[in-house]
Amino acid sequence: MLGKPVPAPHPEAELWVGAHPGDPATVVGDDAEPRTLLDLIAADPQQQLGAACAERWQGKLPFLLKILAVEEPLSMQAHPSADQAANGWAREEAAGIPRDAPNRNYPDPTAKPELVCALSEFHALAGFRDPQRTVELLRAIETPGMARYTELLAAQPDADGLRALFTTWITLPQSALDALLPEVLDACVWHVKERGSYDRECRTVLELGERHPGDAAVLAALLLNRMTLRPGEGIYLPAGNPHLYLNGTAVEVLANSDNILRCGLTPKHVDVPELLQVLNFGVPSATVLCGDAEERKVVYRTDAEEFELSRVYWDETDPAPVELDSTGPQVVLCTHGQLWAVSHNGQSLSLRQGEALWIPAGDPAVRLHVDDGRQATAFRATPGRVVES
């Protein structure tokens, strides 16, 4: 996508486009010295963000846009709500835990909802599966050691039953895990050989078990939805929703936060008591988000205040420009082809795939267009608009 040699000299897993303090984007152009987007916004938040956005988010850009390149499964994790983040941050600040400490859960006081939209076929575990269907899965791979755990959920197939089973598994002594996991993995092998109805779920558990032997989150993966996204499809992950990205390339937009509660499948810090406070066992099953189709645009609407994501596209038959009007800041990331961004005064900028455009709130509307007979795709991130339930 970036036009660089493959493979890269070093692994490249994420491309960040935004004003996150850990790695802000660099702004170039207008014959001025390059500077970080973080510094540009701090110098004039009213012009860059607009009055309403600057006031609501204390002079900070509320979202971060990313490209994810997932070659192997990431850690299983969940993110806190706004109240949980604020309270957790205040508690850890009072305790004097350094913000970069490996055991820090809340390096900032904000929530971290996120939306991922596939560029290639994208595989993920996201959200707790309906408990009744999970009981079916557990019975399909049941072993003598698993039977009592299956019945624990079967006796109470609801949010409380999920909490009880998840808590039991995530707190099992290592000796118990070492006895149970080989049984489960053998049962998954048998299920795959017999072409059972939970083939994908079992293959995923086998992959996780091979990569992370003895990890309780391998069992927890049995409780989550196994999802495959086609290009253009997305998943929205609000607070408390457990998830694990398995493989594929995607655009991700999220609140500008680093708050992560890990469930496992990682050498990093796992705080089980805090994780259990954050997880929402009653959240509805995750579903594929296709977005609302408009003229040459698809909008992925959620209830997140921090962001809204849309996908703009052109085919060979219709090179007409797309007008980008907004009262807030915008980031436009080209993921395919080449675009031209034209301002009201005729200034034109070329945007190739992998390049991004920063449009301050104080700038007039910008038009995007492509050359005749060309295809192109771009993703646009703006502050969110609350969707009424």
Steps between C-alpha positions, in 0.01 A plus 500: 500500500781743584705411193794377706701178453341185642592364744591812695835503689301481824144384574237766435173423675323837523497837326376782727342816356409745773618700798567230757782613736674164461554540124331801335487538123724755330334777298681623188405756235437875454880543479508501881732294717358151570343477844299243687123514486508507880700826495288648220179446697651623828607826332145587388232251613212728397618522137606136473216329690218755495351661809258220588754217459774692682270564796354148515839326484715754686697607194586145389413307185255238633576221252794306357493340154709189433580237243540158665707225337420189704728213400438293814246517784526800731423492873146450626387828658219735599474875559342695788203736497550873553421474873721195549789669318470824699475318834778254418733775383438705816559193717830413333614863503432515875694175547799654322522236226709641211294546185743287300520223764433150359234440768313823426141437380395861443770724346230758419152587634293437185291220353617306194215391271623382162378407154692278259420486126653232279728580206567131432319197635527558874461243778414579861345382823264770623242510778349216700306250294139433592527264804262242354719462190811482717344210691452325163867558415623376837288185472635440148856483640417370846755289686488351850692798632278752320163357599455694824590829333248436222230432758593814693393709200216268397341545845506879460531597131505876553737784591545371855580152374757642256658700780519192722659282230742767377608579857547132577718443195708817526586423865573127465830392660767425241498132597129479417553681169783267407265205549193650331643674193648188331159332531328799341753526218471126424122537488537794259726290274236226495223753425694642204572150361132414527408828326282612786287815489748695715800441274617866490473540876699182562771592249539836671532339844759260361704787356485693828587190700806435283622860530419542871521163677355498848321836464154526655387735222508203260197373692347848512517511119229231498255759635550765229346549156724382214458758223626537143469843338503562127663822374281794599334321794568609858461419869424758766641427846356710783624488859517161667494303176775231489675459166800348327616580146627186326613583147456753220540868416254764614441866571429569866367814662495531877486748780839659562580277797739223609279337764511122449400220737656182366342157541803297393691364197776749577806532723371844606326580827162331565304644794220245545301683773499825301418315178194345665383848602527623140355207304132529405357147495156625405603687185311378190691272265731686263365539147647596164460872430446573129444875538241731349542540125487851359613632161853357456533486876435252782462637854565273800283661769539404865421652840863611548535874558869491418484395135304428185650304212395508136634334186506702176557324169518564125476258208600544136156623395450790743795729580276779634643674808379436853450802724629470858318750716524490876496728802781300659845364415542224242762242410480341153710188440541365146506119496482437125593696188573872491280796597513874449388728780393845379425791734262790434785717369613240248797367697550133409678219683569148377421216739640157419407178677640492852506882520263705715358850488438721806211746454467748790152601611574859400564413136219535243358190335738278305416300185654161429520369146684247286633501144260376232484123472667441837389318815573622851392450859548719807390484863390817676498545880321785677373553857187296561138585512299329772251252354167481682414149614 
